[in-house]
Amino acid sequence: MNDAGRRQRVAVSRAVGRRRFDERGSAELVVATPLLLLLILVVIQFALFEHASQVAQTAAAEALASTRTDGATSSSGQAEAQVILHAVGRGVLLNPAVSVTRTATVATVTVTGTTEGLLPFLHLPVHATSSGPVERFVGGP
């Protein structure tokens, strides 16, 4: 066998060896890529949960501020919460429900809902409550 034939066989065997290595790398990539994408989706889902929780807490705090003022009613707090949820929470907080309770001394607002589901099996509930004393005029001596 001549020298040129031997070099050609060595070059072919090196190319085949490289191809086997490349195929193993692509098999690892097939397994790793979906796992990486799932991890990214989970991170985004929890970011949506935190954003929805913040929206619910903001709506509850603003509704409490409207409910606890002197002369206000629970329906004014309900309306304020709906305005905030419509302006800020549309699309993030699904099926929001607002509960406003006002007694002679304490006002309480509760906002509940669920987050937008990026992952089909993960729908996280959101719950926020704000409570505070009702403002009232106390006459001087």
SERO-4910 file (N, C-alpha, C, O; in steps of 0.05 Angstrom, whole numbers):
BEGIN
 pado doro    nc1    nc2    nc3   cac1   cac2   cac3    cc1    cc2    cc3    oc1    oc2    oc3
  Met    A     17    -24      0      0      0      0     18     25      0     38     26     14
  Asn    A     10     44    -16     27     67    -18     20     88      4      1     84     19
  Asp    A     36    108      5     34    128     26      8    145     23     -4    153     43
  Ala    A      0    151     -1    -24    167     -6    -49    153      3    -67    166     14
  Gly    A    -51    127     -2    -74    111      7    -77    110     37    -99    112     48
  Arg    A    -54    107     50    -54    107     79    -63    134     91    -79    134    110
  Arg    A    -54    155     79    -62    182     89    -92    186     85   -105    199    101
  Gln    A   -102    176     62   -130    179     57   -147    164     77   -167    174     87
  Arg    A   -139    139     84   -153    123    104   -152    137    131   -172    136    146
  Val    A   -130    148    139   -128    162    164   -146    187    165   -159    192    185
  Ala    A   -147    201    143   -165    225    141   -194    217    143   -210    231    156
  Val    A   -201    195    130   -229    185    131   -236    176    159   -258    183    169
  Ser    A   -218    162    173   -224    152    200   -226    176    219   -243    175    238
  Arg    A   -210    197    216   -212    220    233   -239    234    228   -252    243    248
  Ala    A   -248    236    203   -274    249    197   -297    233    209   -316    245    220
  Val    A   -296    207    208   -317    190    220   -316    193    250   -337    195    262
  Gly    A   -293    194    262   -291    198    291   -302    225    300   -316    226    320
  Arg    A   -297    245    284   -309    272    291   -339    271    288   -353    284    304
  Arg    A   -349    257    268   -378    256    265   -391    242    289   -412    251    298
  Arg    A   -379    220    299   -390    207    322   -390    226    346   -409    226    362
  Phe    A   -369    241    349   -368    260    371   -390    281    368   -403    289    388
  Asp    A   -394    291    344   -415    312    339   -442    301    345   -459    315    355
  Glu    A   -447    275    338   -474    264    343   -479    261    372   -502    264    381
  Arg    A   -459    254    388   -463    253    417   -469    280    429   -486    282    446
  Gly    A   -456    300    419   -461    328    428   -490    336    421   -502    350    437
  Ser    A   -499    329    398   -527    337    391   -547    322    407   -569    332    412
  Ala    A   -541    297    415   -560    282    432   -562    295    459   -584    297    471
  Glu    A   -540    304    470   -541    319    496   -556    345    493   -571    353    511
  Leu    A   -553    358    470   -567    383    465   -597    379    463   -613    396    472
  Val    A   -605    356    452   -634    350    450   -646    346    478   -669    353    482
  Val    A   -631    336    496   -641    332    524   -640    358    539   -658    365    554
  Ala    A   -618    373    537   -614    397    553   -631    421    544   -639    436    562
  Thr    A   -636    424    519   -651    447    510   -680    449    521   -688    470    530
  Pro    A   -696    427    520   -722    429    532   -722    435    562   -739    449    573
  Leu    A   -702    423    576   -700    429    605   -693    458    610   -703    470    629
  Leu    A   -676    469    594   -669    497    597   -693    515    591   -698    535    605
  Leu    A   -708    509    570   -732    524    564   -753    522    586   -766    542    592
  Leu    A   -756    498    598   -775    495    620   -766    511    644   -783    523    657
  Leu    A   -741    512    649   -731    529    671   -736    558    666   -744    573    685
  Ile    A   -732    567    642   -738    595    635   -768    601    639   -775    622    649
  Leu    A   -785    583    630   -814    587    633   -822    588    662   -840    603    670
  Val    A   -810    571    679   -817    572    708   -808    598    720   -823    609    737
  Val    A   -785    609    713   -776    635    723   -796    657    715   -803    674    731
  Ile    A   -805    656    690   -824    676    680   -850    674    694   -863    694    701
  Gln    A   -859    649    699   -885    644    713   -884    656    741   -903    669    750
  Phe    A   -862    652    756   -860    663    783   -857    694    782   -866    707    801
  Ala    A   -845    705    761   -845    734    758   -873    745    754   -880    766    765
  Leu    A   -889    731    738   -917    739    734   -933    737    760   -950    754    766
  Phe    A   -927    716    777   -940    713    803   -933    737    821   -951    748    834
  Glu    A   -908    745    822   -900    768    838   -913    793    829   -921    810    845
  His    A   -914    797    803   -927    821    792   -957    822    799   -967    842    806
  Ala    A   -970    799    796   -999    797    803  -1003    802    832  -1023    815    840
  Ser    A   -985    792    849   -987    797    878   -984    827    884   -998    837    901
  Gln    A   -966    840    871   -962    869    875   -987    884    865   -995    904    879
  Val    A   -999    877    843  -1023    890    833  -1046    887    854  -1060    906    859
  Ala    A  -1049    862    864  -1070    857    884  -1065    874    909  -1084    885    920
  Gln    A  -1041    875    918  -1035    891    942  -1039    921    938  -1049    935    955
  Thr    A  -1032    930    914  -1037    959    908  -1067    965    907  -1076    985    918
  Ala    A  -1082    948    895  -1111    952    893  -1123    951    921  -1141    967    927
  Ala    A  -1114    933    938  -1125    931    965  -1118    956    982  -1134    966    997
  Ala    A  -1093    966    979  -1085    989    994  -1100   1015    985  -1108   1031   1002
  Glu    A  -1103   1018    959  -1118   1041    949  -1147   1040    956  -1159   1060    963
  Ala    A  -1159   1016    955  -1187   1013    963  -1190   1019    993  -1210   1030   1001
  Leu    A  -1171   1010   1009  -1172   1016   1038  -1171   1046   1043  -1185   1056   1060
  Ala    A  -1153   1059   1029  -1151   1088   1032  -1177   1102   1025  -1184   1122   1038
  Ser    A  -1191   1092   1005  -1216   1104    998  -1239   1096   1017  -1257   1112   1021
  Thr    A  -1238   1073   1028  -1259   1063   1046  -1257   1075   1074  -1278   1080   1086
  Arg    A  -1234   1080   1084  -1231   1088   1112  -1234   1117   1117  -1234   1126   1140
  Thr    A  -1237   1134   1096  -1240   1162   1101  -1267   1168   1114  -1286   1153   1111
  Asp    A  -1269   1191   1127  -1294   1199   1141  -1316   1203   1120  -1313   1219   1102
  Gly    A  -1338   1190   1124  -1361   1193   1106  -1361   1174   1083  -1380   1174   1067
  Ala    A  -1340   1157   1079  -1339   1139   1057  -1355   1114   1063  -1362   1108   1086
  Thr    A  -1360   1098   1042  -1374   1073   1046  -1358   1050   1034  -1337   1055   1021
  Ser    A  -1367   1026   1039  -1352   1003   1028  -1355   1002    997  -1337    991    983
  Ser    A  -1376   1013    986  -1379   1013    957  -1359   1032    944  -1351   1028    921
  Ser    A  -1351   1054    958  -1331   1071    946  -1304   1057    945  -1288   1061    926
  Gly    A  -1298   1040    965  -1273   1024    964  -1274   1003    943  -1254    998    929
  Gln    A  -1297    991    939  -1301    971    918  -1297    984    891  -1283    972    874
  Ala    A  -1307   1008    887  -1304   1021    861  -1275   1029    856  -1265   1026    834
  Glu    A  -1261   1038    877  -1233   1045    874  -1216   1020    867  -1197   1022    851
  Ala    A  -1221    998    880  -1207    973    874  -1211    965    845  -1193    956    831
  Gln    A  -1236    967    835  -1242    959    808  -1227    978    788  -1218    968    767
  Val    A  -1225   1004    794  -1210   1022    777  -1181   1014    775  -1170   1013    754
  Ile    A  -1169   1009    798  -1141   1001    799  -1136    975    784  -1117    972    768
  Leu    A  -1153    955    789  -1150    929    776  -1154    932    746  -1140    918    730
  His    A  -1172    949    737  -1176    953    708  -1152    967    696  -1144    960    673
  Ala    A  -1141    986    710  -1119   1002    698  -1092    987    699  -1077    988    680
  Val    A  -1087    973    721  -1060    961    724  -1060    931    721  -1041    920    710
  Gly    A  -1081    917    730  -1081    889    732  -1093    874    709  -1094    849    709
  Arg    A  -1102    887    688  -1114    874    666  -1095    855    652  -1073    864    643
  Gly    A  -1101    830    650  -1084    810    637  -1065    796    655  -1055    775    648
  Val    A  -1059    807    678  -1040    795    697  -1055    780    719  -1048    757    726
  Leu    A  -1075    793    730  -1091    781    751  -1118    772    740  -1135    789    732
  Leu    A  -1122    746    738  -1146    736    726  -1168    732    747  -1162    725    770
  Asn    A  -1193    736    739  -1216    733    756  -1213    747    783  -1216    734    804
  Pro    A  -1207    773    783  -1203    786    809  -1230    789    824  -1250    794    812
  Ala    A  -1229    785    850  -1252    788    867  -1244    807    890  -1223    803    902
  Val    A  -1261    826    895  -1255    846    916  -1277    844    937  -1301    844    931
  Ser    A  -1268    842    962  -1286    842    985  -1279    865   1003  -1256    867   1012
  Val    A  -1299    883   1008  -1294    906   1025  -1313    905   1049  -1337    902   1046
  Thr    A  -1302    907   1073  -1317    907   1097  -1311    932   1113  -1287    939   1117
  Arg    A  -1331    946   1122  -1327    970   1138  -1346    969   1162  -1370    967   1160
  Thr    A  -1333    970   1186  -1349    973   1210  -1345   1001   1221  -1334   1018   1208
  Ala    A  -1354   1006   1245  -1352   1032   1257  -1323   1039   1263  -1316   1063   1265
  Thr    A  -1305   1019   1267  -1278   1025   1274  -1257   1015   1255  -1235   1026   1254
  Val    A  -1263    994   1240  -1242    981   1223  -1253    977   1194  -1277    970   1190
  Ala    A  -1236    982   1175  -1242    975   1147  -1222    955   1137  -1198    956   1143
  Thr    A  -1232    935   1122  -1216    913   1111  -1222    909   1082  -1245    907   1074
  Val    A  -1201    907   1066  -1205    901   1037  -1188    876   1030  -1165    874   1038
  Thr    A  -1201    858   1016  -1187    833   1007  -1190    831    977  -1212    833    966
  Val    A  -1168    826    964  -1168    822    935  -1157    794    929  -1135    788    939
  Thr    A  -1171    778    914  -1162    751    907  -1164    748    877  -1178    762    863
  Gly    A  -1150    728    867  -1150    722    838  -1130    700    832  -1119    688    851
  Thr    A  -1124    696    807  -1103    677    799  -1085    690    779  -1093    710    766
  Thr    A  -1061    680    776  -1042    691    757  -1048    680    729  -1061    659    725
  Glu    A  -1038    694    710  -1039    685    682  -1021    660    680   -999    660    690
  Gly    A  -1032    639    668  -1017    614    668  -1000    611    643  -1010    607    621
  Leu    A   -974    614    646   -955    610    624   -951    580    621   -948    570    598
  Leu    A   -949    566    643   -947    537    642   -975    525    646   -990    535    663
  Pro    A   -983    505    631  -1011    496    632  -1018    483    658  -1042    483    665
  Phe    A  -1000    473    674  -1007    459    699  -1002    476    723  -1006    466    746
  Leu    A   -996    502    720   -989    518    743  -1005    544    743   -998    563    729
  His    A  -1027    544    758  -1043    568    762  -1042    576    791  -1053    563    808
  Leu    A  -1027    597    797  -1022    605    825  -1043    624    835  -1049    644    821
  Pro    A  -1054    619    859  -1073    638    870  -1059    662    883  -1037    660    893
  Val    A  -1073    685    881  -1062    710    892  -1082    720    913  -1106    719    908
  His    A  -1072    729    936  -1089    738    957  -1075    762    971  -1051    760    978
  Ala    A  -1089    785    973  -1078    808    987  -1099    821   1004  -1122    823    996
  Thr    A  -1092    828   1029  -1111    840   1048  -1098    865   1059  -1075    865   1067
  Ser    A  -1114    886   1061  -1106    911   1075  -1127    917   1095  -1151    915   1090
  Ser    A  -1119    926   1119  -1138    932   1140  -1127    956   1155  -1103    960   1159
  Gly    A  -1146    973   1164  -1138    997   1180  -1161   1009   1194  -1184   1003   1188
  Pro    A  -1156   1028   1212  -1178   1041   1227  -1193   1060   1209  -1181   1072   1191
  Val    A  -1218   1064   1215  -1235   1083   1201  -1230   1111   1212  -1229   1114   1236
  Glu    A  -1227   1130   1195  -1224   1157   1204  -1251   1168   1214  -1272   1163   1202
  Arg    A  -1249   1182   1235  -1274   1194   1246  -1266   1220   1260  -1244   1223   1270
  Phe    A  -1285   1238   1260  -1281   1264   1272  -1287   1262   1302  -1309   1253   1310
  Val    A  -1268   1270   1318  -1272   1271   1347  -1271   1300   1355  -1251   1314   1351
  Gly    A  -1294   1309   1366  -1296   1337   1374  -1277   1345   1396  -1271   1328   1414
  Gly    A  -1268   1369   1396  -1249   1379   1416  -1264   1386   1442  -1289   1386   1443
  Pro    A  -1249   1393   1463  -1262   1399   1489  -1277   1425   1489  -1289   1432   1510
***
